[in-house]
Amino acid sequence: MSSMNNAAKTQKTHRERHQPDSRHKLGLLEKKKDYKLRAQDYNKKKKALQQLRKKALNKNPDEFYYHMINSKQVDGVHREKTKDNVLTEEQVTLMQTQDRKYIINKRTSEKNKIDKLKSGLHLINCTDKPKNTHTFFVDSEKEKKNFSVASRLSTHPTLLARTHNRPTVGDLQSGKFKVGTLDPAVMEEVVKKTGKAYKELQQRLDREEQLAVVQRKMEMKAALREKIKPLKLVVAEEKGAAPVYLWPQERKR
């Protein structure tokens, strides 16, 4: 029985007393766990201040860093000071000229790539396809009157309008262009490559158009910086078009 009593004593929960009613106006009564947290925070700050004081004592008073004058405190946080780039008008004009030259260079590069793609594609359904010319030379007027393009090209007269894959009479007679002899896998690969090439062509056309708009806008801004100013604005600047101004007539020497 005595062992049970001892066990009951050891399992007793010791509760801290609450704030008396007479001191309730002073706030919450601090417990030991609250004191431990407050003491740890105090000692941590005290140690940090000691380290900073020691560092300040060991510092050379003549020591200087440019960061001391290139930064400032904003809401207790060090921020870098923004440096104002002072440029002359000649420097600004040179930078903008270089930008315009870069745009012109990129646009020329896109044009060359577009021409190279167009030369390798048939552009059957395209209205802006290149105009091919074929010049034939004859020796006399009589030969010119009796000249036949179909016989010269060795093809059927109904195929003269085709600018691509124009078979000759010999190819038609030999059955070279029979659809049944074509491999479906090869045809699928050709269609895939052709579609990819047309997609690239369209992307480059759009990019070249955007570069052209940017170039016209930059040229107009450069013209507005000149001494001669426009009379009035005819068409306002839009997202896909440069502004149009009415300029005074100037007599050239």
C-alpha positions as CSV (number, residue, x, y, z in Angstrom):
1,M,0.0,0.0,0.0
2,S,2.9,2.3,0.8
3,S,4.4,1.7,-2.7
4,M,1.1,2.8,-4.2
5,N,1.1,6.0,-2.2
6,N,4.7,6.8,-3.2
7,A,3.8,6.2,-6.9
8,A,0.9,8.5,-6.6
9,K,3.2,11.2,-5.1
10,T,5.7,11.0,-8.0
11,Q,2.9,11.3,-10.7
12,K,1.6,14.5,-9.2
13,T,1.5,17.4,-11.7
14,H,3.1,20.5,-10.3
15,R,1.2,23.5,-11.6
16,E,2.6,27.1,-11.5
17,R,0.4,29.5,-9.7
18,H,-1.6,32.0,-11.8
19,Q,-1.5,35.7,-11.6
20,P,-3.3,36.9,-8.5
21,D,-6.4,39.0,-9.1
22,S,-4.8,42.0,-7.4
23,R,-1.9,41.9,-10.0
24,H,-4.0,41.0,-13.0
25,K,-3.8,44.6,-14.3
26,L,0.0,44.2,-14.6
27,G,-0.4,41.6,-17.3
28,L,0.5,37.9,-17.8
29,L,2.6,36.3,-15.1
30,E,6.0,35.3,-16.5
31,K,6.7,31.6,-16.2
32,K,10.0,29.9,-16.2
33,K,9.8,28.8,-19.9
34,D,9.1,32.5,-20.8
35,Y,12.1,33.6,-18.8
36,K,14.4,31.1,-20.5
37,L,13.4,32.3,-23.9
38,R,13.9,35.9,-22.9
39,A,17.3,35.2,-21.3
40,Q,18.5,33.3,-24.4
41,D,17.5,36.2,-26.6
42,Y,19.2,38.7,-24.3
43,N,22.5,36.7,-24.1
44,K,22.5,36.3,-27.9
45,K,22.2,40.0,-28.5
46,K,24.7,40.7,-25.8
47,K,27.2,38.4,-27.5
48,A,26.6,40.0,-30.9
49,L,27.2,43.5,-29.4
50,Q,30.5,42.3,-27.8
51,Q,31.7,40.9,-31.2
52,L,30.8,44.2,-33.0
53,R,32.5,46.3,-30.3
54,K,35.6,44.1,-30.6
55,K,35.6,44.4,-34.3
56,A,35.2,48.2,-34.1
57,L,38.2,48.4,-31.7
58,N,40.4,46.4,-34.0
59,K,39.4,48.4,-37.1
60,N,41.9,50.8,-38.7
61,P,40.4,54.3,-38.4
62,D,42.0,55.3,-41.7
63,E,40.4,52.4,-43.6
64,F,38.1,53.4,-46.5
65,Y,35.9,51.5,-48.9
66,Y,34.0,53.1,-51.8
67,H,31.0,51.1,-50.7
68,M,30.8,53.5,-47.7
69,I,29.8,56.4,-50.0
70,N,28.1,54.3,-52.7
71,S,25.4,52.9,-50.5
72,K,22.8,54.2,-48.1
73,Q,20.3,52.8,-45.6
74,V,16.7,52.5,-46.5
75,D,14.4,51.3,-43.7
76,G,17.4,49.9,-41.9
77,V,18.7,48.0,-45.0
78,H,21.8,48.9,-47.0
79,R,20.9,49.7,-50.6
80,E,23.2,50.5,-53.5
81,K,23.0,54.1,-54.8
82,T,21.8,54.3,-58.4
83,K,24.4,55.9,-60.6
84,D,23.1,58.4,-63.1
85,N,24.7,57.8,-66.5
86,V,25.6,61.2,-67.8
87,L,25.9,61.0,-71.6
88,T,26.4,63.7,-74.2
89,E,24.2,64.2,-77.2
90,E,26.9,62.8,-79.5
91,Q,27.2,59.6,-77.3
92,V,23.4,59.1,-77.3
93,T,23.3,59.6,-81.1
94,L,26.1,57.2,-81.6
95,M,24.4,54.5,-79.5
96,Q,21.1,54.9,-81.3
97,T,22.9,54.7,-84.7
98,Q,24.6,51.5,-83.6
99,D,21.2,50.1,-82.6
100,R,19.8,51.1,-86.0
101,K,22.7,49.5,-87.8
102,Y,22.2,46.3,-85.8
103,I,18.5,46.2,-86.8
104,I,19.4,46.7,-90.5
105,N,22.0,44.0,-90.3
106,K,19.6,41.5,-88.8
107,R,16.9,42.4,-91.3
108,T,19.3,41.8,-94.2
109,S,20.3,38.5,-92.7
110,E,16.6,37.5,-92.5
111,K,16.0,38.6,-96.1
112,N,18.9,36.4,-97.3
113,K,17.6,33.4,-95.4
114,I,14.0,34.0,-96.7
115,D,15.3,34.1,-100.3
116,K,17.3,30.9,-99.7
117,L,14.2,29.2,-98.4
118,K,12.0,30.4,-101.2
119,S,14.5,29.1,-103.8
120,G,14.2,25.6,-102.3
121,L,10.4,25.6,-102.0
122,H,7.7,25.5,-104.7
123,L,5.3,28.0,-103.1
124,I,2.4,26.4,-105.0
125,N,-0.4,28.1,-103.0
126,C,1.5,31.3,-102.4
127,T,0.6,34.5,-104.2
128,D,4.0,36.0,-103.6
129,K,5.9,33.2,-105.3
130,P,9.0,34.1,-107.4
131,K,8.5,34.8,-111.1
132,N,10.7,32.5,-113.1
133,T,11.8,33.4,-116.6
134,H,13.2,31.2,-119.3
135,T,14.7,32.8,-122.4
136,F,15.0,30.8,-125.6
137,F,17.2,32.0,-128.5
138,V,16.5,31.3,-132.1
139,D,18.5,31.9,-135.3
140,S,15.8,33.4,-137.6
141,E,12.4,34.9,-137.8
142,K,11.0,31.8,-139.5
143,E,12.2,29.6,-136.6
144,K,10.7,32.1,-134.2
145,K,7.2,31.8,-135.8
146,N,7.4,28.0,-135.8
147,F,8.9,27.8,-132.3
148,S,7.1,25.4,-129.9
149,V,8.0,25.6,-126.2
150,A,6.6,22.1,-125.5
151,S,8.8,20.5,-128.1
152,R,11.9,22.5,-126.9
153,L,11.3,21.4,-123.3
154,S,10.3,17.8,-124.4
155,T,7.1,17.9,-122.3
156,H,3.3,17.8,-122.8
157,P,1.7,21.2,-123.7
158,T,-0.7,20.9,-120.7
159,L,2.3,20.9,-118.3
160,L,3.9,24.1,-119.4
161,A,2.3,26.2,-116.6
162,R,4.0,24.0,-114.0
163,T,7.2,25.5,-112.7
164,H,8.0,22.4,-110.6
165,N,8.3,18.7,-111.3
166,R,7.6,19.1,-115.0
167,P,8.0,15.6,-116.4
168,T,9.3,15.1,-119.9
169,V,7.5,13.0,-122.6
170,G,10.0,10.2,-122.1
171,D,9.3,10.1,-118.3
172,L,5.6,9.9,-119.0
173,Q,6.0,7.1,-121.5
174,S,8.3,5.1,-119.3
175,G,5.9,5.3,-116.3
176,K,8.5,7.0,-114.0
177,F,5.9,9.1,-112.3
178,K,3.4,6.3,-111.3
179,V,2.0,6.9,-107.9
180,G,1.9,3.2,-107.0
181,T,5.7,2.9,-107.2
182,L,6.3,5.5,-104.4
183,D,7.3,4.4,-100.9
184,P,4.7,5.7,-98.3
185,A,7.4,6.2,-95.7
186,V,9.5,8.3,-98.0
187,M,6.4,10.4,-99.0
188,E,5.6,10.9,-95.3
189,E,9.2,12.1,-94.6
190,V,9.1,14.5,-97.5
191,V,5.7,15.9,-96.4
192,K,7.1,16.4,-92.9
193,K,10.3,18.2,-94.1
194,T,8.3,20.4,-96.5
195,G,5.8,21.4,-93.7
196,K,8.7,22.2,-91.4
197,A,10.4,24.4,-94.1
198,Y,7.1,26.3,-94.8
199,K,6.7,26.9,-91.1
200,E,10.2,28.3,-90.8
201,L,9.6,30.5,-93.8
202,Q,6.5,32.0,-92.3
203,Q,8.3,32.6,-89.0
204,R,11.1,34.4,-90.8
205,L,8.7,36.5,-92.8
206,D,7.0,37.6,-89.6
207,R,10.3,38.4,-88.0
208,E,11.5,40.4,-91.0
209,E,8.2,42.4,-91.0
210,Q,8.7,43.2,-87.3
211,L,12.3,44.3,-87.9
212,A,11.1,46.5,-90.8
213,V,8.6,48.2,-88.5
214,V,11.3,48.7,-85.8
215,Q,13.7,50.1,-88.4
216,R,11.1,52.6,-89.7
217,K,10.3,53.8,-86.2
218,M,14.0,54.2,-85.3
219,E,14.6,56.2,-88.6
220,M,11.6,58.4,-87.8
221,K,13.0,59.1,-84.2
222,A,16.4,59.9,-85.7
223,A,14.7,62.3,-88.2
224,L,12.8,64.0,-85.3
225,R,16.1,64.7,-83.6
226,E,17.3,66.8,-86.5
227,K,17.1,70.6,-86.7
228,I,14.2,70.6,-89.1
229,K,11.0,69.7,-87.3
230,P,7.8,68.4,-89.0
231,L,4.8,70.6,-89.5
232,K,2.2,68.2,-88.2
233,L,1.4,64.6,-87.4
234,V,-0.5,62.9,-90.2
235,V,-0.8,59.3,-88.9
236,A,-0.1,58.4,-85.3
237,E,2.3,55.7,-84.3
238,E,0.7,52.3,-84.0
239,K,1.9,48.9,-82.8
240,G,2.6,47.7,-86.3
241,A,3.4,51.0,-88.1
242,A,5.6,54.0,-87.7
243,P,4.2,57.5,-87.4
244,V,3.8,59.7,-90.5
245,Y,4.7,63.4,-90.4
246,L,4.3,66.2,-92.8
247,W,7.7,67.8,-93.4
248,P,8.4,71.3,-94.7
249,Q,9.8,71.5,-98.2
250,E,13.5,72.0,-98.2
251,R,15.5,73.2,-101.2
252,K,18.6,71.1,-101.8
253,R,21.7,72.6,-103.2
